[in-house]
């Protein structure tokens, strides 16, 4: 007899599936501009907060510093980002957008709006606002749990044996 998934469990799968599809679609659209979704994310974050160190930006983007270094190298090579020395610590480089980055960000911003229009088609503004609030709460709950340490892990073998 098949089990009917609970709405809570189904929500977890839907969030995961929607995020994966959104990433895939965004990757496709970013390629139209010769960019990647990861490069787009770096540019977007720097637009919000110029002068981040590479380590700070890696934490914000939740990527390994070496991965970010390769992304930033490419963006520097393309003339979109520049590294500047930190005024107090010469080991640290701060990241800044160049003038060349702003037209690219403007184009990507329009594409981002189109992507979200596609993704949110059929939802009214009140529903979207509620989703933002609720998903923000889900994110905060998970971040708090991860920061405070996750509870004991259940072993998959234990689940199979019913222990």
Residue, then its C-alpha position, 0 to 999 in steps of 0.5 A: x500500500x503506497x504511503x501518501x507523503x505528508x505536506x511537510x515532506x512534500x514541501x522539502x522535495x518541492x523546495x529542492x526541486x524548484x531550487x535545482x530547476x532555478x539554478x539550471x535555468x539561470x545557468x542557461x540564461x547566464x550563458x547567453x552573456x558568456x557568464x556562469x551563474x557563479x560569476x553572476x552571483x559574485x558580481x551581484x554580491x559585490x554590487x551590494x557590498x563593494x570592498x569585501x575580501x575574498x574570504x568574506x565573499x566566499x563565506x557569503x556565497x558559501x563556496x570554498x575560497x579556492x573556488x572563489x579565487x578562480x571565479x574572481x581571476x576570470x572576472x578580473x581577466x574580463x575586466x569586471x572586477x579588480x583586487x585592491x590592497x587592504x589599507x590595514x593588512x597587506x595580505x588581504x585583497x579587497x574586491x571592487x567592480x570596475x566601470x565595465x561591470x555595471x552594464x553587464x550587471x544591468x543586462x543580468x538584472x533584466x534577465x534575472x527579472x525575466x527568470x523570476x517572472x517565469x518562475x513566479x507566473x500565476x502567483x500574485x504579489x501577496x502570495x509572493x510576499x508570503x512565500x518570501x517571509x515563510x522561506x526566510x523563516x525556513x532558512x533562518x531555522x536551518x541556519x540556526x540549527x547548523x550554527x548550534x550543531x545538528x542533533x545526533x545523526x540517524x544511521x541509515x542502516x538503523x532506519x532499514x532495520x527499524x532500530 
